[in-house]
Amino acid sequence: MALVDVTVYYLEMLQKPPQQIVSAPRTSLTVVRAVQPTVGFYRFLYTTVGQDYNWRSRGRRSDAELGALIQDPLNELHVLYADGTPAGFAEFDRRVVGEIELIQFGLIPEFIGQGLGKWFLQWTIEQAWSYQPRRYWLHTCTLDHPSALNNYLRRGFTLYRQETKPQTVQPDPV
């Protein structure tokens, strides 16, 4: 384990941005809501997507704690499929009235670099605003994919806070 300074960026949308046309990079993209996701399936997505970015918080929860959280009706898991294969996921937390937090968002490594992130993020924006929240927000950090922050900003999120703090991270494998 290593201690590094990590900058966390807090981003939000307070109104639906003008719809951006983001062409689907392939014809066989589908997003499916996992209404009662199993803990095993969630852990597969979370670990596979987050392993390179030091995602740890959900992984530390017991199966019972994680199950209660991800199966809450106001927590939504949306899985992106490309040609029938899971390609990424987005997780919404709608437990605060009038707000939607994009808790997790990412792609499985084999699908990065194909334009899916732009398309899928635009999909989440349309989905989130279909609930007519007063605020849609997220946080990302310098440990995330190098394109993450710019993707969020290009889709209409604005930075409202930033902080740098030390964090213990897994070192990169040698």
Backbone as numpy.savetxt, mean C-alpha at the origin, in Angstrom:
# Nx Ny Nz CAx CAy CAz Cx Cy Cz
21.13 -6.51 12.62 20.28 -5.33 12.62 21.17 -4.09 12.62
20.69 -3.06 11.96 21.44 -1.80 11.87 20.50 -0.65 12.19
21.03 0.38 12.78 20.25 1.58 13.09 20.53 2.61 12.00
19.48 3.06 11.30 19.64 4.04 10.23 18.60 5.15 10.41
18.91 6.32 9.88 17.93 7.41 9.87 16.97 7.18 8.71
15.69 7.20 9.02 14.64 6.97 8.03 13.75 8.21 8.00
13.52 8.74 6.81 12.60 9.87 6.65 11.23 9.32 6.29
10.23 9.72 7.07 8.85 9.31 6.85 8.11 10.50 6.24
7.38 10.23 5.15 6.62 11.26 4.45 5.13 10.96 4.64
4.39 11.93 5.12 2.95 11.81 5.32 2.26 12.58 4.19
1.42 11.89 3.45 0.77 12.46 2.28 -0.73 12.33 2.39
-1.45 13.26 1.78 -2.90 13.21 1.84 -3.52 13.81 0.59
-4.81 13.47 0.42 -5.69 14.09 -0.56 -6.90 14.55 0.23
-7.28 15.81 0.06 -8.46 16.33 0.75 -9.64 16.48 -0.19
-9.41 16.23 -1.45 -10.49 16.17 -2.44 -10.03 15.28 -3.57
-11.00 14.75 -4.27 -10.67 13.86 -5.37 -9.98 14.67 -6.47
-8.82 14.21 -6.91 -8.14 14.93 -7.99 -8.84 14.66 -9.31
-8.58 15.49 -10.31 -9.13 15.18 -11.63 -8.66 13.79 -12.04
-9.54 13.02 -12.64 -9.19 11.65 -13.01 -8.05 11.65 -14.00
-7.05 10.86 -13.70 -5.93 10.70 -14.61 -6.16 9.42 -15.40
-5.88 9.48 -16.64 -5.99 8.28 -17.47 -4.63 7.59 -17.42
-4.62 6.44 -16.78 -3.41 5.64 -16.71 -3.72 4.35 -17.46
-3.09 4.18 -18.57 -3.36 3.00 -19.40 -2.91 1.74 -18.68
-3.74 0.73 -18.75 -3.36 -0.56 -18.19 -2.19 -1.10 -18.99
-1.09 -1.46 -18.31 0.08 -1.92 -19.04 -0.08 -3.31 -19.64
-1.15 -3.97 -19.30 -1.48 -5.26 -19.93 -2.99 -5.42 -19.84
-3.53 -6.29 -20.64 -4.99 -6.41 -20.73 -5.60 -7.26 -19.63
-4.84 -8.09 -19.00 -5.42 -9.03 -18.05 -5.16 -8.64 -16.60
-5.50 -7.40 -16.23 -5.38 -6.96 -14.84 -6.75 -6.98 -14.19
-6.79 -7.51 -12.98 -8.02 -7.59 -12.21 -7.69 -7.24 -10.77
-8.58 -6.51 -10.12 -8.43 -6.26 -8.69 -9.62 -6.92 -8.00
-9.32 -7.74 -7.01 -10.34 -8.49 -6.29 -10.24 -8.15 -4.81
-11.38 -7.81 -4.20 -11.38 -7.58 -2.76 -11.46 -8.94 -2.05
-10.50 -9.18 -1.17 -10.52 -10.37 -0.33 -11.35 -10.02 0.90
-12.59 -10.43 0.92 -13.54 -9.98 1.95 -13.18 -10.54 3.33
-12.82 -11.78 3.42 -12.40 -12.39 4.68 -11.05 -13.07 4.44
-10.00 -12.29 4.24 -8.71 -12.90 3.90 -8.19 -13.77 5.04
-7.56 -14.86 4.67 -6.94 -15.69 5.69 -5.63 -15.03 6.13
-5.22 -15.35 7.33 -3.96 -14.82 7.83 -2.80 -15.29 6.96
-2.84 -16.56 6.54 -1.76 -17.08 5.71 -1.63 -16.36 4.38
-2.77 -16.09 3.73 -2.74 -15.37 2.45 -2.23 -13.95 2.66
-2.72 -13.29 3.72 -2.25 -11.93 4.01 -0.74 -11.93 4.27
-0.28 -12.85 5.09 1.16 -12.90 5.39 1.98 -13.14 4.11
1.47 -13.98 3.22 2.16 -14.20 1.94 2.31 -12.88 1.19
1.22 -12.14 1.03 1.27 -10.87 0.31 2.19 -9.87 1.01
1.98 -9.71 2.31 2.73 -8.73 3.10 4.23 -9.01 3.05
4.59 -10.26 3.25 6.01 -10.63 3.27 6.63 -10.52 1.88
5.92 -11.00 0.87 6.46 -11.00 -0.48 6.64 -9.57 -1.00
5.65 -8.73 -0.76 5.73 -7.34 -1.22 6.71 -6.54 -0.37
6.69 -6.73 0.94 7.45 -5.87 1.83 8.84 -6.31 2.22
9.24 -7.51 1.82 10.53 -8.05 2.28 11.71 -7.16 1.94
11.70 -6.51 0.80 12.84 -5.67 0.40 12.77 -4.26 0.99
11.69 -3.95 1.70 11.50 -2.58 2.19 11.37 -2.52 3.70
11.78 -3.58 4.36 11.78 -3.64 5.82 10.39 -3.51 6.44
9.37 -4.01 5.76 8.05 -4.04 6.36 8.10 -5.05 7.49
7.74 -4.63 8.70 7.82 -5.53 9.85 6.60 -5.46 10.76
5.92 -4.32 10.82 4.90 -4.12 11.86 3.81 -5.17 11.86
3.24 -5.49 10.72 2.17 -6.48 10.67 2.71 -7.89 10.92
3.93 -8.12 10.52 4.54 -9.44 10.70 4.78 -9.80 12.15
4.86 -8.80 13.02 5.10 -9.05 14.44 3.83 -9.43 15.20
2.69 -9.24 14.58 1.42 -9.54 15.27 1.16 -11.04 15.30
0.48 -11.47 16.36 0.08 -12.87 16.43 -0.98 -13.13 15.36
-1.20 -14.40 15.03 -2.23 -14.73 14.05 -3.59 -14.22 14.50
-3.90 -14.33 15.77 -5.20 -13.87 16.28 -5.34 -12.36 16.14
-4.31 -11.61 16.50 -4.36 -10.15 16.37 -4.48 -9.74 14.90
-3.66 -10.35 14.07 -3.68 -10.00 12.65 -5.01 -10.37 12.02
-5.52 -11.55 12.35 -6.81 -11.98 11.81 -7.93 -11.02 12.18
-7.96 -10.59 13.44 -9.00 -9.66 13.87 -8.90 -8.34 13.10
-7.70 -7.89 12.83 -7.50 -6.63 12.12 -7.90 -6.75 10.65
-7.37 -7.74 9.95 -7.60 -7.82 8.51 -9.00 -8.29 8.16
-9.71 -8.89 9.11 -11.07 -9.34 8.85 -12.12 -8.37 9.37
-11.67 -7.23 9.92 -12.59 -6.17 10.31 -13.28 -5.66 9.04
-14.61 -5.51 9.05 -15.30 -5.07 7.83 -14.85 -3.70 7.32
-14.24 -2.88 8.18 -13.78 -1.56 7.74 -12.30 -1.56 7.34
-11.71 -2.75 7.29 -10.36 -2.91 6.75 -10.52 -3.67 5.44
-10.01 -3.11 4.36 -10.21 -3.73 3.05 -8.88 -4.15 2.44
-8.85 -5.38 1.96 -7.69 -5.90 1.26 -8.07 -6.08 -0.20
-7.37 -5.37 -1.08 -7.62 -5.45 -2.52 -6.37 -6.04 -3.17
-6.56 -7.14 -3.89 -5.44 -7.86 -4.47 -5.44 -7.64 -5.98
-4.30 -7.21 -6.49 -4.10 -7.04 -7.93 -3.63 -8.36 -8.51
-4.31 -8.81 -9.56 -3.92 -10.02 -10.27 -3.53 -9.65 -11.70
-2.45 -10.23 -12.17 -2.02 -10.08 -13.56 -1.96 -11.48 -14.16
-2.75 -11.69 -15.18 -2.82 -13.01 -15.81 -3.12 -14.10 -14.79
-3.97 -13.79 -13.81 -4.39 -14.77 -12.81 -3.44 -14.97 -11.66
-2.32 -14.25 -11.63 -1.32 -14.39 -10.58 -1.34 -13.16 -9.68
-1.30 -13.33 -8.34 -1.21 -12.15 -7.48 0.01 -11.31 -7.86
-0.22 -10.02 -8.08 0.85 -9.12 -8.49 1.12 -8.02 -7.47
0.20 -7.82 -6.52 0.37 -6.79 -5.51 -0.90 -6.67 -4.69
-0.87 -5.74 -3.75 -2.07 -5.52 -2.95 -2.11 -4.11 -2.39
-3.31 -3.71 -2.03 -3.55 -2.43 -1.37 -4.47 -2.71 -0.19
-4.20 -2.05 0.91 -5.02 -2.24 2.11 -5.53 -0.88 2.59
-6.83 -0.79 2.72 -7.49 0.43 3.22 -7.91 0.22 4.66
-7.72 1.24 5.47 -8.28 1.28 6.82 -9.35 2.37 6.80
-10.61 1.97 6.98 -11.74 2.91 6.95 -12.37 3.05 8.33
-11.63 2.73 9.40 -12.22 2.73 10.74 -12.43 4.13 11.32
-11.75 5.14 10.79 -11.98 6.51 11.23 -13.00 7.13 10.27
-14.12 7.57 10.81 -15.20 8.11 9.98 -14.68 9.27 9.13
-14.95 9.20 7.82 -14.57 10.27 6.91 -13.15 10.18 6.40
-12.39 9.19 6.85 -11.01 9.06 6.41 -10.75 7.65 5.89
-9.85 7.58 4.94 -9.34 6.29 4.47 -7.83 6.40 4.49
-7.20 5.45 5.18 -5.74 5.39 5.17 -5.33 4.23 4.26
-4.42 4.50 3.37 -3.82 3.46 2.55 -2.70 2.87 3.40
-3.02 1.78 4.09 -2.10 1.18 5.06 -0.92 0.51 4.37
-1.22 -0.30 3.37 -0.18 -1.01 2.62 -0.48 -0.83 1.14
0.58 -0.73 0.37 0.44 -0.66 -1.08 1.75 -1.14 -1.68
1.69 -2.09 -2.58 2.92 -2.51 -3.22 2.71 -3.65 -4.17
3.78 -3.94 -4.88 3.79 -5.00 -5.88 4.74 -6.11 -5.49
4.41 -7.30 -5.93 5.32 -8.44 -5.79 6.52 -8.15 -6.69
7.74 -8.45 -6.22 8.94 -8.02 -6.95 8.96 -8.33 -8.44
8.46 -9.47 -8.86 8.51 -9.83 -10.28 7.65 -8.91 -11.15
6.77 -8.12 -10.54 5.88 -7.25 -11.32 6.30 -5.78 -11.29
7.37 -5.47 -10.60 7.87 -4.10 -10.53 8.53 -3.73 -11.85
8.34 -2.48 -12.27 8.98 -1.99 -13.49 8.16 -2.21 -14.74
6.89 -2.59 -14.59 6.03 -2.85 -15.75 4.90 -1.83 -15.88
4.93 -0.78 -15.04 3.87 0.23 -15.09 2.64 -0.13 -14.25
2.69 -1.25 -13.55 1.54 -1.67 -12.75 1.31 -0.76 -11.55
2.37 -0.23 -10.97 2.24 0.61 -9.78 1.43 1.86 -10.05
1.67 2.51 -11.18 0.90 3.71 -11.55 -0.57 3.36 -11.73
-0.81 2.30 -12.48 -2.19 1.90 -12.76 -2.92 1.51 -11.47
-2.27 0.70 -10.65 -2.91 0.21 -9.42 -3.13 1.34 -8.43
-2.19 2.26 -8.31 -2.40 3.40 -7.41 -3.58 4.24 -7.88
-3.69 4.47 -9.18 -4.84 5.21 -9.69 -6.13 4.46 -9.37
-6.10 3.14 -9.47 -7.27 2.33 -9.11 -7.64 2.57 -7.64
-6.65 2.59 -6.74 -6.96 2.80 -5.31 -7.56 4.18 -5.08
-7.09 5.17 -5.83 -7.64 6.53 -5.67 -9.12 6.55 -6.06
-9.42 5.95 -7.19 -10.84 5.89 -7.63 -11.68 5.12 -6.60
-11.16 4.01 -6.12 -11.89 3.20 -5.14 -12.10 3.96 -3.84
-11.05 4.58 -3.33 -11.15 5.32 -2.07 -12.17 6.45 -2.18
-12.12 7.21 -3.26 -13.03 8.34 -3.39 -14.47 7.91 -3.68
-14.68 6.64 -4.06 -16.05 6.16 -4.23 -16.79 6.14 -2.89
-16.05 6.16 -1.78 -16.65 6.22 -0.44 -16.91 7.67 0.00
-16.45 8.62 -0.78 -16.60 10.04 -0.50 -16.03 10.45 0.87
-14.78 10.10 1.13 -14.17 10.52 2.40 -13.84 12.00 2.35
-13.56 12.58 3.49 -13.06 13.96 3.50 -11.54 13.95 3.34
-10.93 12.76 3.57 -9.47 12.67 3.50 -9.05 11.24 3.14
-8.09 11.15 2.23 -7.45 9.89 1.86 -5.96 10.11 2.10
-5.33 9.27 2.89 -3.95 9.56 3.27 -3.12 8.29 3.41
-1.80 8.51 3.52 -0.85 7.42 3.67 0.46 7.97 4.20
1.33 7.06 4.54 2.72 7.46 4.79 3.63 6.48 4.07
4.76 6.99 3.65 5.80 6.19 3.02 7.12 6.65 3.61
8.19 6.01 3.25 9.47 6.39 3.83 10.62 6.08 2.89
11.80 6.47 3.30 12.99 6.28 2.47 13.39 4.81 2.34
12.77 3.92 3.10 13.03 2.48 2.94 12.18 1.87 1.84
11.12 2.57 1.41 10.24 2.04 0.37 10.91 2.11 -1.00
10.22 1.57 -1.99 10.75 1.58 -3.36 11.11 3.02 -3.75
12.21 3.21 -4.44 12.64 4.56 -4.81 11.61 5.36 -5.60
10.70 4.70 -6.31 9.68 5.40 -7.09 8.40 5.69 -6.30
8.29 5.16 -5.09 7.04 5.26 -4.34 6.61 6.72 -4.12
7.46 7.52 -3.53 7.07 8.90 -3.21 6.65 9.66 -4.46
7.42 9.56 -5.53 7.06 10.28 -6.77 5.75 9.77 -7.36
5.49 8.48 -7.27 4.23 7.93 -7.76 3.06 8.55 -6.99
3.16 8.61 -5.68 2.09 9.21 -4.88 1.89 10.68 -5.23
2.98 11.42 -5.35 2.88 12.85 -5.67 2.29 13.07 -7.06
2.69 12.28 -8.01 2.18 12.42 -9.39 0.69 12.08 -9.50
0.20 11.25 -8.62 -1.22 10.88 -8.65 -2.08 11.89 -7.88
-1.48 12.88 -7.23 -2.28 13.93 -6.60 -2.19 14.03 -5.09
-1.41 13.17 -4.44 -1.22 13.32 -2.99 -0.31 14.52 -2.74
-0.49 15.17 -1.61 0.39 16.27 -1.22 1.04 15.95 0.12
2.26 16.39 0.27 3.02 16.18 1.49 2.53 17.15 2.56
2.17 16.64 3.73 1.76 17.54 4.81 2.65 17.46 6.03
3.51 16.44 6.09 4.44 16.33 7.21 5.58 15.40 6.81
6.72 15.65 7.40 7.89 14.82 7.15 8.71 14.80 8.43
9.23 13.63 8.76 10.08 13.53 9.94 11.15 12.48 9.70
12.31 12.69 10.32 13.39 11.73 10.22 13.64 11.20 11.62
13.73 9.86 11.69 13.96 9.22 12.99 14.79 7.96 12.79
15.54 7.58 13.83 16.33 6.36 13.71 15.41 5.13 13.75
15.75 4.13 12.94 14.97 2.91 12.90 15.92 1.73 12.73
15.60 0.65 13.40 16.38 -0.57 13.25 15.88 -1.32 12.03
16.80 -1.67 11.15 16.42 -2.36 9.91 17.29 -3.59 9.72
16.75 -4.53 8.93 17.52 -5.71 8.52 18.56 -5.24 7.52
19.81 -5.63 7.69 20.78 -5.28 6.65 20.51 -6.05 5.37
20.92 -5.48 4.26 20.78 -6.17 2.98 21.62 -7.44 2.99
21.09 -8.53 2.40 21.92 -9.75 2.33 23.15 -9.50 1.48
24.22 -10.12 1.86 25.50 -9.94 1.15 25.59 -10.91 0.00
